[in-house]
């Protein structure tokens, strides 16, 4: 089965397009006031993966969905909205779960790492929830889907520069900013970090140990006076070593969930223990 997320305004056009591709018996699900999800199966046995690739190339938010059994139950489980403290929620656009009552909803289309389920992403989102006060400029290094920057904007940040080396991540972040009506506040770029001549109130890097170590000088230098740096994708045993690489910033918070840890660092004079 194919699942395609769309809006009420674009629903009729999408259904016509799906029928032209031989996808009949369409079912329309309305998980919120604005989101529509169209489900359908190719009538002629055409390969669903190929059709999804074609639809995604056309800009559609299309994915494959299991038809039944344990795989379908896993799909339902994995597409549930992720809720953070009653203030913020993240959901894949093609999820059929009801989300009409969710607060601070961010929807994500296909592509780019980061759906809100991985511990490293969750840890940095929790840090944003406790530390964003409003008006901050944010730099997201290794932005993937753009989820961290979008969450920061949703809870009050003024603007985000999202950086990634993968073109598909830049495309995903731009598309997700558009989905969430944040295109004017999120700039996604493949520029080298060293070419970004600015400092930021918040710098985020969910890029694992090797990436943090390689970019440590640039990450530190991009933190504005009074700002903070959040890094994730490391194991608990790597934390002390990472702190050493990121001096003169000092650790002010650590979160650990199983085998994953994140660190928040700032200059000593900018925080009170």
C-alpha positions as CSV (number, residue, x, y, z in Angstrom):
1,X,0.0,0.0,0.0
2,X,1.0,3.6,-0.6
3,X,0.4,6.4,1.8
4,X,0.6,10.0,0.7
5,X,0.2,13.1,2.9
6,X,-1.4,16.2,1.5
7,X,-3.7,19.1,2.4
8,X,-7.4,19.6,1.8
9,X,-6.6,22.1,-1.0
10,X,-4.4,19.7,-2.9
11,X,-6.4,16.5,-2.2
12,X,-8.4,16.4,-5.4
13,X,-5.3,16.9,-7.6
14,X,-3.4,14.2,-5.7
15,X,-6.2,11.7,-6.0
16,X,-6.4,12.3,-9.8
17,X,-2.6,11.8,-10.0
18,X,-2.8,8.5,-8.1
19,X,-5.6,7.2,-10.3
20,X,-3.5,8.1,-13.4
21,X,-0.8,5.8,-12.0
22,X,-3.2,2.9,-11.6
23,X,-3.7,3.4,-7.8
24,X,-7.4,2.8,-7.2
25,X,-9.7,2.2,-4.3
26,X,-8.4,5.3,-2.5
27,X,-9.1,5.9,1.2
28,X,-8.8,9.4,2.6
29,X,-7.9,9.7,6.3
30,X,-8.3,13.0,8.2
31,X,-5.9,13.0,11.1
32,X,-6.2,16.7,11.8
33,X,-8.1,19.8,10.5
34,X,-5.5,20.5,7.9
35,X,-3.8,17.1,7.1
36,X,-5.1,14.5,4.7
37,X,-3.5,11.1,4.1
38,X,-4.5,9.1,1.0
39,X,-4.1,5.4,1.1
40,X,-4.2,3.2,-2.0
41,X,-2.9,0.1,-3.7
42,X,-1.8,-0.3,-7.4
43,X,-4.5,-2.1,-9.3
44,X,-2.1,-3.6,-11.8
45,X,0.5,-5.0,-9.5
46,X,3.1,-2.3,-10.2
47,X,6.0,-2.0,-7.8
48,X,5.0,0.2,-4.9
49,X,8.5,1.3,-4.1
50,X,9.0,2.5,-7.7
51,X,5.8,4.5,-7.5
52,X,6.8,6.1,-4.3
53,X,10.1,7.1,-5.7
54,X,8.3,8.7,-8.7
55,X,5.9,10.5,-6.4
56,X,8.6,11.8,-4.2
57,X,10.5,13.1,-7.2
58,X,7.3,15.0,-8.0
59,X,7.3,16.6,-4.6
60,X,4.7,14.3,-3.0
61,X,5.1,13.2,0.6
62,X,4.7,9.5,-0.3
63,X,5.8,6.3,1.5
64,X,5.0,2.6,1.4
65,X,2.8,1.2,4.1
66,X,2.4,-2.5,5.1
67,X,-1.0,-4.0,4.2
68,X,-1.6,-6.1,7.3
69,X,-0.2,-8.2,10.1
70,X,2.7,-7.5,12.4
71,X,4.4,-5.2,9.9
72,X,1.3,-2.9,9.8
73,X,1.1,-2.9,13.6
74,X,4.7,-1.9,13.8
75,X,4.0,0.9,11.2
76,X,1.2,2.2,13.4
77,X,3.4,2.1,16.4
78,X,6.3,3.8,14.7
79,X,4.2,6.6,13.3
80,X,2.6,7.7,16.5
81,X,3.2,11.4,17.3
82,X,6.0,12.0,19.8
83,X,5.0,14.3,22.5
84,X,7.5,16.4,24.6
85,X,6.1,17.8,27.9
86,X,2.8,18.9,26.5
87,X,4.4,21.9,24.7
88,X,5.8,20.3,21.6
89,X,4.9,17.3,19.4
90,X,6.5,15.8,16.3
91,X,4.7,13.6,13.8
92,X,5.4,12.2,10.3
93,X,3.1,13.8,7.8
94,X,1.7,10.5,6.5
95,X,0.8,9.2,10.0
96,X,-2.9,8.3,10.2
97,X,-3.0,8.8,14.0
98,X,-5.3,11.6,15.2
99,X,-3.3,14.7,16.2
100,X,-6.0,17.4,16.3
101,X,-5.4,18.1,20.0
102,X,-1.6,18.1,20.0
103,X,0.3,21.2,21.2
104,X,3.2,22.7,19.2
105,X,2.9,20.3,16.3
106,X,5.8,19.8,13.9
107,X,5.1,17.6,10.9
108,X,7.9,15.9,8.9
109,X,8.0,14.7,5.4
110,X,10.2,12.0,4.0
111,X,14.0,12.3,4.0
112,X,16.7,13.3,6.4
113,X,17.6,11.8,9.8
114,X,15.5,12.8,12.8
115,X,11.9,11.9,13.6
116,X,12.0,12.6,17.3
117,X,12.2,9.0,18.3
118,X,16.0,8.5,18.6
119,X,17.4,9.2,22.1
120,X,19.9,11.7,20.8
121,X,17.2,13.8,19.1
122,X,15.0,13.6,22.1
123,X,17.7,14.7,24.5
124,X,18.4,17.9,22.5
125,X,14.7,18.6,22.1
126,X,14.4,18.4,25.9
127,X,17.3,20.8,26.2
128,X,15.6,23.2,23.9
129,X,12.4,23.0,25.9
130,X,14.2,24.0,29.1
131,X,16.6,26.6,27.7
132,X,14.9,28.5,24.8
133,X,13.6,31.7,26.2
134,X,12.6,33.4,22.9
135,X,14.3,35.3,20.2
136,X,17.4,33.1,19.9
137,X,19.4,32.6,16.7
138,X,20.1,28.9,16.3
139,X,22.8,27.0,14.3
140,X,22.0,23.3,13.7
141,X,25.0,21.4,12.4
142,X,24.2,18.2,10.7
143,X,20.5,19.1,10.5
144,X,19.2,16.0,8.8
145,X,15.4,16.5,8.6
146,X,15.7,19.9,10.2
147,X,13.8,18.7,13.3
148,X,15.9,20.4,15.9
149,X,15.7,23.8,14.2
150,X,12.0,23.5,13.6
151,X,11.4,22.6,17.2
152,X,13.5,25.6,18.3
153,X,11.4,27.9,16.1
154,X,8.1,26.4,17.4
155,X,9.0,27.2,21.0
156,X,10.2,30.8,20.3
157,X,13.6,30.9,18.5
158,X,13.8,33.8,16.0
159,X,15.8,32.1,13.2
160,X,17.7,29.0,12.3
161,X,20.6,28.2,10.0
162,X,20.6,24.5,9.3
163,X,23.8,23.0,7.9
164,X,24.4,19.5,6.4
165,X,26.8,17.9,4.0
166,X,24.1,15.8,2.4
167,X,22.0,17.4,-0.4
168,X,19.0,15.2,0.5
169,X,19.1,16.5,4.1
170,X,19.1,20.1,2.8
171,X,16.2,19.3,0.6
172,X,14.3,17.6,3.5
173,X,15.0,20.5,5.9
174,X,13.7,23.0,3.3
175,X,10.6,21.0,2.6
176,X,9.9,20.5,6.3
177,X,10.3,24.2,6.9
178,X,7.7,24.8,4.2
179,X,5.3,22.2,5.5
180,X,5.4,23.9,8.9
181,X,5.1,27.5,7.5
182,X,8.6,28.3,8.7
183,X,10.5,28.8,5.4
184,X,11.1,32.5,6.2
185,X,12.9,31.6,9.4
186,X,14.9,28.5,8.5
187,X,17.8,28.7,6.1
188,X,19.2,25.3,5.1
189,X,22.6,25.3,3.5
190,X,25.4,22.9,2.4
191,X,28.0,25.6,3.2
192,X,31.1,24.6,5.1
193,X,30.8,25.5,8.8
194,X,34.0,27.6,8.5
195,X,32.3,29.7,5.8
196,X,29.4,30.8,8.2
197,X,30.6,34.1,9.5
198,X,28.3,34.6,12.4
199,X,27.8,33.6,16.1
200,X,24.6,32.1,17.5
201,X,22.8,32.0,20.8
202,X,22.3,28.2,20.4
203,X,24.6,25.8,18.5
204,X,23.4,22.2,18.1
205,X,25.4,19.3,16.7
206,X,23.8,15.8,16.8
207,X,26.6,14.3,14.7
208,X,28.4,11.7,16.8
209,X,31.9,11.7,18.3
210,X,34.0,11.8,15.1
211,X,32.1,14.8,13.7
212,X,32.1,16.7,17.0
213,X,35.9,16.2,17.4
214,X,36.6,17.2,13.8
215,X,34.5,20.4,14.0
216,X,35.2,21.2,17.6
217,X,37.0,24.6,17.0
218,X,34.3,25.8,14.6
219,X,31.5,24.7,17.0
220,X,33.1,26.5,19.9
221,X,33.7,29.7,17.9
222,X,30.1,29.9,16.7
223,X,28.7,30.2,20.2
224,X,27.9,33.8,21.0
225,X,28.7,35.3,24.4
226,X,26.1,34.0,26.8
227,X,25.1,31.3,24.4
228,X,25.3,27.5,24.7
229,X,26.3,24.5,22.7
230,X,24.4,21.2,22.6
231,X,26.2,18.1,21.3
232,X,24.8,14.5,21.0
233,X,25.3,11.2,19.4
234,X,28.0,10.1,21.9
235,X,28.2,7.3,24.4
236,X,28.4,8.0,28.2
237,X,32.1,6.9,28.2
238,X,32.9,9.5,25.6
239,X,31.5,12.5,27.4
240,X,34.7,13.5,29.4
241,X,36.8,13.3,26.2
242,X,34.3,15.4,24.2
243,X,34.3,18.1,27.0
244,X,38.1,18.3,26.6
245,X,37.8,18.9,22.9
246,X,35.3,21.7,23.4
247,X,37.2,23.8,25.8
248,X,37.1,26.7,26.8
249,X,33.4,25.8,27.0
250,X,32.5,23.9,30.1
251,X,29.9,21.2,30.7
252,X,26.7,22.5,32.4
253,X,24.3,19.6,31.8
254,X,24.5,16.0,30.8
255,X,21.6,13.7,29.7
256,X,21.9,9.9,29.3
257,X,19.5,7.4,28.0
258,X,20.8,3.9,27.7
259,X,23.9,3.9,25.5
260,X,23.4,7.5,24.3
261,X,24.4,10.8,26.0
262,X,24.2,14.5,25.2
263,X,26.1,17.5,26.6
264,X,25.2,21.1,27.1
265,X,28.3,23.4,27.3
266,X,28.8,27.2,27.8
267,X,31.5,29.6,28.9
268,X,32.0,29.6,32.6
269,X,31.2,33.3,32.9
270,X,27.8,33.0,31.1
271,X,26.1,30.7,33.6
272,X,25.6,30.3,37.3
273,X,26.1,26.8,38.8
